[in-house]
């Protein structure tokens, strides 16, 4: 019921995930990331713990493929799941279970992967790959916006889209970009509007937000494995 993109930008070191679905609030449980570690999209018959545990493993040094292999093999309903992973080296890993809603599949590119189920067909992901490949000169957030919009224009989820999320991490523990449309009659148009607003009003103010290097941690506040899951824990 979802199509998504996970990506790493070799030029900036940023990581990000974009997703859209026919149901409400795709960003709540499908899109996950830890800065300087990686991002994961968990979808189809949703199991957010695949993302939580996969990110913990990556935080402790596992590659994208090693993390995905470890979490998938422990999931008794793995054939109902779909997962896309990218790590800080731009390595990708993808799983599409054989019982996900057709059409379902995934494609991997240079530093990104795209995956989807209940899609209009494989051409949806082909268009996402083409967009990602021809936009490497752009900032990662814009690439993800364009990729999701392109996938939707090629049919996307056959039930239509109601929600979308674009989330990008840079150097800080908080996201550089986190645009969410939780429920909208035209989420792709709204995504474009909110992205333009982000560029014009939000991004310029990001330079004024405190940086980790300038904010001493109080005793006992060192980050642990869960500290940077960005509010995604249940």
C-alpha positions in Angstrom: 0.0 0.0 0.0 3.1 2.2 -0.1 5.9 3.2 -2.3 9.1 4.8 -0.9 12.7 5.8 -1.6 15.6 5.6 0.8 18.7 7.5 -0.3 22.2 8.7 0.6 23.8 11.7 -1.0 27.5 11.1 -1.7 28.1 14.8 -2.3 26.7 16.1 1.1 26.6 12.9 3.2 22.9 13.4 3.9 20.5 10.5 4.2 16.8 10.6 3.7 13.6 8.7 3.1 10.5 9.6 1.2 7.2 7.8 1.1 3.6 8.0 0.0 0.5 5.8 0.6 -3.2 5.6 0.2 -3.8 5.6 4.0 -3.3 8.3 6.6 0.1 9.3 8.1 2.7 7.4 6.2 5.4 9.2 8.1 4.3 8.0 11.5 5.4 4.3 11.3 6.9 3.8 7.8 9.8 6.3 7.7 12.7 6.0 10.1 16.3 7.3 10.5 19.2 8.0 12.7 21.6 10.7 11.6 25.1 9.5 10.7 23.7 5.9 10.7 21.1 5.3 8.0 17.4 5.3 7.1 14.8 2.6 6.7 11.4 2.4 5.1 9.2 -0.3 6.6 5.9 -1.0 4.7 3.4 -3.5 3.3 2.0 -5.4 6.3 3.8 -2.9 8.6 6.3 -4.0 11.3 8.1 -0.8 12.6 10.4 -3.0 14.7 12.2 -4.0 11.5 13.2 -0.4 11.3 13.9 0.2 15.0 16.0 -2.9 15.3 17.7 -2.5 12.0 18.8 1.0 12.9 20.1 -0.2 16.2 22.2 -2.8 14.4 23.5 -0.2 12.0 24.3 2.1 14.8 26.6 -0.7 16.1 28.4 -1.1 12.8 26.2 -3.5 10.7 25.9 -2.7 7.0 22.5 -2.1 5.4 22.4 -5.7 4.1 23.6 -7.3 7.3 21.0 -5.4 9.4 18.2 -6.2 7.0 19.2 -9.9 6.9 19.2 -10.1 10.7 15.8 -8.5 11.3 14.0 -10.2 8.4 15.1 -13.8 9.4 13.5 -13.3 12.8 10.2 -12.1 11.5 7.7 -15.0 11.2 5.6 -12.9 8.7 8.5 -11.8 6.6 6.7 -12.7 3.4 4.1 -10.0 4.1 6.7 -7.3 4.7 8.6 -4.8 2.5 11.7 -2.9 3.7 14.2 -0.6 2.1 17.5 0.4 3.8 20.5 2.6 3.1 23.5 3.2 5.3 26.0 6.0 5.5 28.3 4.4 2.9 25.4 4.5 0.4 25.0 0.7 0.6 21.4 -0.4 0.1 19.4 -3.5 0.9 15.8 -4.3 0.1 13.2 -7.0 0.9 9.9 -7.7 -0.8 8.0 -10.6 0.6 6.2 -12.9 -1.8 2.8 -12.3 -0.1 2.8 -8.5 -0.4 0.0 -7.0 -2.5 0.7 -6.9 -6.2 2.1 -5.3 -8.0 5.0 -5.3 -5.6 8.8 -5.0 -6.1 11.9 -3.0 -5.6 14.9 -1.5 -7.5 18.3 -0.4 -6.3 20.4 2.4 -7.7 23.6 4.2 -6.9 23.1 5.1 -3.2 19.3 4.6 -3.2 16.6 2.0 -3.3 12.9 2.3 -4.2 10.2 -0.1 -3.2 6.5 -0.4 -3.4 3.4 -2.6 -3.2 -0.1 -2.3 -4.6 1.4 -0.2 -7.4 0.1 0.4 -10.9 3.0 -1.6 -12.2 6.8 -1.8 -12.4 6.9 1.4 -14.4 6.2 3.3 -11.2 9.6 2.3 -9.7 11.3 2.7 -13.1 10.2 6.4 -13.1 11.5 6.9 -9.6 14.9 5.4 -10.5 15.0 7.7 -13.6 14.2 10.7 -11.5 16.8 9.9 -8.8 19.5 9.3 -11.5 18.9 12.6 -13.3 18.7 14.8 -10.1 22.1 14.0 -8.5 23.0 17.7 -8.7 20.1 18.7 -6.5 19.8 18.6 -2.7 18.6 15.3 -1.4 15.2 16.6 -0.1 14.3 18.0 -3.5 15.3 14.7 -5.2 13.0 12.8 -2.9 10.1 15.2 -3.4 10.5 14.9 -7.2 10.9 11.1 -7.1 7.7 10.6 -5.0 5.8 13.0 -7.2 7.0 11.2 -10.3 6.0 7.8 -9.0 2.6 9.1 -8.2 2.2 10.6 -11.7 2.9 7.2 -13.1 0.1 5.6 -11.2 1.6 5.1 -7.7 -0.6 3.3 -5.3 -3.6 2.0 -7.3 -5.9 3.2 -4.5 -4.5 6.7 -4.8 -2.4 8.7 -2.3 -3.6 10.3 0.9 -0.3 11.0 2.8 3.4 11.6 2.1 6.6 12.2 4.1 10.0 13.5 3.2 12.6 13.3 5.9 16.3 14.1 5.6 19.1 14.1 8.1 22.4 16.0 7.9 25.0 16.6 10.7 22.6 17.2 13.6 20.5 14.9 15.6 17.3 16.7 14.5 16.2 16.4 10.9 17.3 18.9 8.3 13.9 18.4 6.6 10.7 16.6 7.8 7.7 17.4 5.6 4.6 15.5 6.4 1.2 15.4 4.8 -0.9 13.2 7.0 -4.1 13.3 5.1 -4.9 15.3 2.0 -7.0 15.0 -1.2 -4.0 15.9 -3.3 -0.9 15.2 -1.2 1.5 15.6 -4.1 0.4 19.1 -4.8 0.6 19.8 -1.1 4.0 18.2 -0.9 5.2 20.7 -3.5 3.7 23.6 -1.7 5.2 22.6 1.6 8.6 22.0 0.1 8.6 25.5 -1.4 7.7 26.9 1.9 10.5 24.9 3.5 13.0 26.3 1.1 11.8 29.9 1.4 11.1 30.1 5.2 12.3 27.0 7.1 15.7 26.1 5.6 17.2 29.7 6.0 16.3 29.6 9.7 18.0 26.3 10.3 21.4 28.0 10.6 20.1 29.7 13.8 19.1 26.5 15.5 21.7 25.4 18.1 24.2 22.8 17.0 25.3 19.8 19.1 28.9 21.1 19.3 27.6 24.3 20.9 25.3 22.6 23.4 27.0 20.8 26.3 25.3 17.6 27.3 24.4 17.4 31.0 25.9 14.5 33.0 24.2 11.2 32.1 22.7 12.5 28.9 25.1 10.7 26.5 23.1 9.2 23.6 22.3 5.6 23.7 21.0 3.2 21.0 17.5 4.6 21.3 18.2 8.3 21.8 18.2 9.3 18.1 15.2 7.4 16.7 13.5 10.8 16.4 10.4 10.1 18.3 9.5 7.1 16.3 9.5 4.7 19.3 6.0 3.5 20.4 
